[in-house]
Amino acid sequence: MQKSVREIAAPTVAYLVSIILTVWFLILQRTTIPLSLLGFQAQIDLSFLGVPLFTLLLLRYLSLLVDHMLVGDIIEPLVEGLGTLSITSAIYFLANWSAVPIWVKPIPAFLLYSSILSLAQKIVTVSVREINHLFEPIATSLYILMVGYLGSQTWLTLYPALETTIQNNPYMNMLSPILKAGLAEPINNIIILATALTSVLALTGLGANNPNSYLRYLSATVGEKLPQVALINFSALYYLFFIRHYLFELSGINSQFLAVGEWVLICAAFYLGYRNLRDYAETSLVRQDLTGTWSKHIQQVETNNDPKLEHLSALVERFVDHGHRDELLTHLTILLYESDTKTNQITQIIGLITNYQDTKPPRIGFPWQIDNTRRYNQQRRKQIINTVLASIKLG
């Protein structure tokens, strides 16, 4: 505790002095500076920086206190969330400056509310993950739906203001025909559809600890890469419902070439997906099948009639089936030592087993979840044992 206090003493003084100066000069008083640019003289009132700077410094200091004074599973996401929230809050209040265009103002509001939702989602996820891992993808799916709703409302608010700004600006009249074509509703529908599709795909994270190799692959490639998935979904839907019409009807490009290009892209995407899935499944299934060579080791033990190896085989079976490893570690260490195995090799081999940790079953869950977790842990134990046996060379 004393060490933490000493570590934050200097930053605390710096933050407090900065906050006091910000409040005094930019909030309680009106501070202006002269500006000369291209022969024009002007006075800039810096009071618009007061609230943004105050919010930024205050949340940054709060993040520092949480990081050094508190401990727990939610501290890391809380610190990261407060850091992000400090930036989005400062941008949000900075957008209230009169010089900022009206159509820009909904964007900082979206960033602020999204960062608040992100912070809440991370804290909830960390809190419920230990209870049941199914809660994490479900919470993520709900978070995506809420962010999509915010994005939809932001676009519907931004579009009229942007249209008015362009119509009143003589230098941007060329964009008026595009805006008058009625883009608000189509793009809003694209945002809603892309969000809903990404929210559904987020549920593939339910297969994270499943013994089925294909479900684990979907979880790893889709459930853990949601930002990329969301971008792909939005781009694909934007092309299908917006760009494609202009390419076929107005671009003047031969429609047959466009159709062939679409089919080539679809076939390439399916081929890459199939190849990656096949490679992952082959690797995963081979790892599981390799453990079948244990029957050969058992046959060797029975053929040689070596009691030490017979006992080792029984201990290995207990480890694979039930996770009991204390006696296995002791017996394996003695066996390796008697076989004149080098000390660093013994440490490396034993470390494979000691560093292994089972995936914890959910505290509250369904019977099939408990069974899947048990089977998944058995598969992982078999892989560890296979690696250990492959590295042992008895004399």
ABEGO torsion letter per residue (X at the ends): XAAAAAAAAAAAAAAAAAAAAAAAAAAABBBBBBBBBGGBBBBBBAAAAAAAAAAAAAAAAAAAAAAAABBEAAAAAAAAAAAAAAAAAAAAAAAABAABBAAAAAAAAAAAAAAAAAAAAAAAAAAAAAABAAAAAAAAAAAAAAAAAAAAAAAAAAAAAAAAAAAABAAAAAAAAAAAAGAAAAAAAAAAAAAAAAAAAAAAAAAAABABAAAAAAAAAAAAAAAAAAAAAAAAAAAAAAAAAAAAAAAGBBAAAAAAAAAAAAAAAAAAAAAAAAAAAAAAAAAAAAAAAAAAAAAAAAAAGBAAAAAAAAAAAAAAAAGBAAAAAAAAAAAAAAAGBBAAAAAAAAAAAAABBBBBBBABBBAAAAAAAAAAAAAAAAAAAAAAAAABBBX
